[in-house]
Amino acid sequence: MPGCRIHRLSEERGMKTAHPGIPELAVGVICETYRITLSNGTALYYTTGDVDINYYGQTFLAGELIFDRGPIRTVVGVEVDDVAVTVYPGINGNSILSPEFVNNGGLDLAWLTIFRVRQNYGVCLFDGLISDATADRSKAELIASAGTLLLNIDMPRNVYTAGCIHTLFDSGCGLIKANFANPSAVLSGSTHRVLLCGLTQALGYFDLGTVTFTSGANNGVTRTISYSDIGNIRLSYPLKNAPEVGDTFIAYPGCDKRMAETCAGKFSNLPRYRGFPFIPVPEATI
């Protein structure tokens, strides 16, 4: 199923590409289709129609979710357009867009495509990145932004700073994340924010790292680590569900971008360090 493409009609006016319609629809009936493509490639298909419809070889489910969206504004150029969409559970009462899934980053880097379809033609209303998502027990609220949002980056790409400009475990850093995985399990006395465990790494080893649960009510949930000591991990943001004794997780160390203490001492990765700690501070250059 294609995304939106806008073609120039003249210097003063533009138009959108017309797509095939759905012959099975009655004359005058209009429905919208919603495709949500998750970051792992999984695509979810829904429609506001009364029955399931087949469009571009995909079956869009009716009644599984109820969509209520705001207005959509489209302009030619690099301006970032967005649309607000509220999603409610459908007739079955079950929704993949549960609070646990949405609030724990399930829609991070997901893509939303909206089509409006009639009997004889269809038009792509919106195609963009889900830039913000929150949910409670009754609904999920999404903000989707046009792909031009990805142009909103600092230039030049690389900045000369004292700290390393690489991100831990990225291609520039070169370290393999799996080699630094530290599995453990929750011990008695743990809370929504503090995990007691059997890890024996020294004070600060996991600071700025992450912990990802692999079992229990928090299975799949990832949190940033603000403080760590032997057998003690403190999370930057509390868990929604209290961890139970025996819940398993994997802890990964963090990087504070320093050259000697961290890159050389902690990770033995100094040849890959890309910071510039010896650049004089502004006061020294005056």
C-alpha positions as CSV (number, residue, x, y, z in Angstrom):
1,M,0.0,0.0,0.0
2,P,1.6,3.3,-1.0
3,G,2.1,6.4,1.0
4,C,1.1,10.0,0.0
5,R,2.7,11.7,-2.9
6,I,2.0,15.3,-3.8
7,H,2.5,16.5,-7.4
8,R,2.9,20.0,-8.7
9,L,-0.1,21.0,-10.9
10,S,1.1,24.5,-11.6
11,E,3.1,27.2,-9.9
12,E,0.0,28.4,-8.0
13,R,-1.8,25.1,-7.3
14,G,-1.0,21.5,-6.3
15,M,-3.0,18.2,-6.2
16,K,-2.7,14.8,-4.7
17,T,-2.5,11.6,-6.6
18,A,-5.8,9.8,-7.1
19,H,-5.7,6.1,-6.0
20,P,-8.1,3.3,-6.8
21,G,-11.4,3.2,-5.1
22,I,-13.3,0.2,-3.6
23,P,-16.1,-1.0,-6.0
24,E,-17.8,-2.8,-3.2
25,L,-18.7,0.5,-1.4
26,A,-22.1,1.9,-2.1
27,V,-22.4,5.1,-4.1
28,G,-21.8,8.1,-1.7
29,V,-20.3,6.0,1.1
30,I,-17.0,7.3,2.4
31,C,-14.6,5.5,4.8
32,E,-11.1,6.0,6.0
33,T,-8.3,3.5,6.4
34,Y,-5.6,3.7,9.0
35,R,-2.3,1.8,8.6
36,I,0.1,1.8,11.6
37,T,3.5,0.4,10.8
38,L,5.5,-0.3,13.9
39,S,9.3,0.1,14.1
40,N,9.8,-3.7,13.8
41,G,7.9,-3.7,10.5
42,T,4.6,-5.1,11.8
43,A,1.7,-3.3,10.0
44,L,-1.8,-2.9,11.6
45,Y,-4.8,-2.2,9.4
46,Y,-8.1,-0.6,10.5
47,T,-11.0,1.2,8.9
48,T,-13.8,3.5,10.0
49,G,-16.2,1.5,7.8
50,D,-19.0,-0.7,9.0
51,V,-17.5,-3.9,7.6
52,D,-14.0,-5.1,6.9
53,I,-12.7,-3.9,3.5
54,N,-9.9,-5.1,1.2
55,Y,-7.7,-2.3,-0.2
56,Y,-4.4,-2.7,-2.0
57,G,-4.4,-6.4,-1.1
58,Q,-4.7,-5.8,2.7
59,T,-7.7,-6.4,4.9
60,F,-8.7,-3.4,7.0
61,L,-10.6,-4.4,10.1
62,A,-13.8,-2.6,11.1
63,G,-14.8,-2.0,14.7
64,E,-11.5,-3.2,16.2
65,L,-10.6,0.4,17.0
66,I,-12.5,3.6,16.8
67,F,-10.7,6.6,15.4
68,D,-11.4,10.2,16.0
69,R,-9.0,12.6,14.3
70,G,-8.5,16.3,14.1
71,P,-8.2,18.4,10.9
72,I,-5.4,17.7,8.4
73,R,-3.6,20.6,6.7
74,T,-1.3,20.0,3.8
75,V,1.0,22.6,2.2
76,V,3.7,22.5,-0.5
77,G,7.1,23.0,1.0
78,V,9.1,21.8,4.0
79,E,6.6,23.0,6.7
80,V,5.8,20.2,9.2
81,D,2.1,19.2,9.1
82,D,0.6,17.1,11.9
83,V,-2.7,15.5,12.9
84,A,-4.1,14.5,16.3
85,V,-5.8,11.1,16.4
86,T,-7.7,9.7,19.4
87,V,-8.1,5.9,19.4
88,Y,-10.7,4.1,21.5
89,P,-11.1,0.3,22.0
90,G,-13.6,-1.3,19.6
91,I,-16.4,-3.8,19.9
92,N,-14.2,-6.5,21.2
93,G,-12.8,-4.3,24.0
94,N,-9.3,-5.5,23.2
95,S,-6.8,-3.1,21.8
96,I,-3.1,-3.5,20.9
97,L,-2.8,0.2,21.7
98,S,-3.0,-0.6,25.4
99,P,-1.6,1.8,28.0
100,E,1.2,-0.6,28.7
101,F,2.2,-0.8,25.1
102,V,1.8,2.9,24.2
103,N,3.3,4.4,27.3
104,N,6.3,2.0,27.2
105,G,7.3,3.2,23.7
106,G,5.5,0.7,21.6
107,L,4.7,3.4,19.0
108,D,8.2,4.9,18.9
109,L,9.2,5.4,15.3
110,A,5.9,4.1,14.1
111,W,4.4,5.4,10.8
112,L,0.8,6.4,10.3
113,T,-0.9,6.4,6.9
114,I,-4.5,7.6,6.4
115,F,-6.6,7.1,3.3
116,R,-10.1,8.4,2.5
117,V,-11.8,6.0,0.1
118,R,-14.9,6.1,-2.0
119,Q,-16.4,3.7,-4.6
120,N,-14.5,5.1,-7.5
121,Y,-11.3,6.6,-6.1
122,G,-9.2,7.1,-2.9
123,V,-6.9,9.8,-1.7
124,C,-4.1,9.7,0.8
125,L,-4.9,12.3,3.5
126,F,-1.8,11.9,5.6
127,D,1.5,9.9,5.8
128,G,3.9,10.6,8.7
129,L,5.7,9.6,11.8
130,I,3.9,9.2,15.1
131,S,5.8,11.8,17.1
132,D,4.0,11.6,20.4
133,A,1.7,9.0,22.0
134,T,0.0,8.6,25.4
135,A,-2.7,6.3,26.6
136,D,-4.9,5.5,29.6
137,R,-7.5,2.8,30.2
138,S,-10.1,4.4,27.9
139,K,-8.1,5.8,24.9
140,A,-4.8,6.4,23.2
141,E,-3.9,9.9,22.0
142,L,-1.5,10.2,19.1
143,I,0.2,13.1,17.3
144,A,1.5,12.2,13.9
145,S,3.9,14.6,12.0
146,A,4.8,14.7,8.3
147,G,8.0,13.2,7.2
148,T,9.5,16.6,6.9
149,L,9.9,16.5,10.7
150,L,13.0,14.4,10.0
151,L,14.6,17.4,8.4
152,N,14.6,19.2,11.8
153,I,18.2,18.3,12.7
154,D,21.2,20.3,13.7
155,M,23.6,21.2,11.0
156,P,26.5,20.5,10.7
157,R,25.8,17.0,11.9
158,N,29.0,16.7,13.9
159,V,29.7,19.2,16.7
160,Y,33.1,19.7,18.3
161,T,32.6,19.0,22.0
162,A,34.7,17.7,24.9
163,G,32.5,14.6,25.1
164,C,32.4,11.8,22.5
165,I,29.8,12.4,19.7
166,H,29.2,8.7,19.2
167,T,26.3,6.9,20.9
168,L,27.1,3.9,22.9
169,F,26.9,0.7,20.8
170,D,26.3,2.6,17.5
171,S,28.4,2.0,14.4
172,G,30.8,4.7,15.3
173,C,31.3,3.4,18.8
174,G,31.8,-0.1,17.5
175,L,31.0,-2.0,20.7
176,I,28.5,-4.8,20.4
177,K,25.6,-4.4,22.9
178,A,25.0,-8.1,23.4
179,N,28.6,-8.5,24.7
180,F,27.7,-6.1,27.6
181,A,24.3,-7.7,28.6
182,N,24.1,-8.6,32.3
183,P,21.1,-10.9,33.1
184,S,19.8,-10.9,36.6
185,A,16.6,-11.3,38.6
186,V,14.6,-9.1,41.1
187,L,15.2,-9.8,44.8
188,S,13.0,-9.2,47.8
189,G,12.7,-5.5,48.8
190,S,12.6,-4.1,45.3
191,T,10.2,-1.3,44.5
192,H,8.8,0.5,41.4
193,R,12.0,2.5,41.2
194,V,14.7,0.5,43.0
195,L,15.7,-3.0,41.9
196,L,17.7,-5.2,44.3
197,C,19.5,-7.9,42.4
198,G,22.6,-10.1,42.3
199,L,24.7,-8.0,40.0
200,T,28.2,-7.3,41.4
201,Q,29.5,-4.5,39.2
202,A,31.1,-1.6,41.0
203,L,29.5,1.7,41.9
204,G,28.4,3.6,38.8
205,Y,28.9,0.9,36.3
206,F,25.3,0.9,35.0
207,D,24.7,4.7,35.4
208,L,23.1,6.1,32.3
209,G,22.5,2.6,31.0
210,T,19.3,0.7,30.6
211,V,17.4,-2.3,32.1
212,T,15.0,-4.3,30.0
213,F,12.6,-6.8,31.7
214,T,12.3,-10.3,30.1
215,S,9.5,-11.7,32.3
216,G,6.7,-10.7,34.7
217,A,4.2,-7.9,34.5
218,N,6.9,-5.6,33.1
219,N,8.1,-7.9,30.3
220,G,9.5,-5.9,27.5
221,V,9.6,-2.6,29.5
222,T,12.9,-0.7,29.3
223,R,14.0,2.0,31.8
224,T,17.1,4.2,32.0
225,I,19.3,3.7,35.0
226,S,20.1,6.8,37.1
227,Y,22.3,5.2,39.8
228,S,23.8,1.8,40.4
229,D,25.9,0.0,43.0
230,I,26.6,-3.6,43.9
231,G,23.2,-5.3,43.9
232,N,21.3,-2.1,43.6
233,I,19.9,-0.4,40.5
234,R,17.8,2.9,40.7
235,L,15.6,3.7,37.7
236,S,15.2,7.2,36.3
237,Y,11.4,6.7,35.9
238,P,9.3,4.3,38.1
239,L,7.8,1.1,36.6
240,K,4.0,1.1,36.2
241,N,3.8,-2.4,37.7
242,A,5.6,-3.4,40.9
243,P,8.3,-6.0,40.1
244,E,7.9,-9.4,41.7
245,V,10.6,-11.5,43.2
246,G,12.1,-13.6,40.4
247,D,11.2,-11.3,37.5
248,T,14.2,-11.4,35.1
249,F,15.8,-8.5,33.4
250,I,18.9,-7.6,31.4
251,A,21.0,-4.6,32.5
252,Y,23.4,-2.7,30.1
253,P,26.1,-0.2,31.2
254,G,25.9,3.4,30.2
255,C,28.4,5.9,28.9
256,D,29.0,9.5,30.1
257,K,31.2,10.3,27.0
258,R,34.4,10.9,29.0
259,M,37.6,9.8,27.5
260,A,39.9,8.4,30.2
261,E,37.5,7.2,32.9
262,T,34.8,5.7,30.7
263,C,36.0,5.1,27.1
264,A,39.5,3.9,28.0
265,G,38.9,2.6,31.5
266,K,35.4,1.2,31.4
267,F,35.1,0.0,27.8
268,S,38.7,-0.2,26.6
269,N,37.6,1.5,23.4
270,L,39.8,4.6,23.2
271,P,40.7,4.2,19.5
272,R,37.0,4.8,18.7
273,Y,36.7,7.9,21.0
274,R,35.5,10.9,19.1
275,G,35.5,13.7,21.5
276,F,37.7,16.7,21.7
277,P,38.5,17.3,25.4
278,F,41.6,19.4,24.6
279,I,39.8,22.2,22.8
280,P,40.3,25.3,24.9
281,V,37.3,26.7,26.7
282,P,35.9,30.0,25.3
283,E,37.4,32.0,28.2
284,A,40.9,30.6,27.4
285,T,40.7,31.7,23.8
286,I,40.0,35.3,24.5
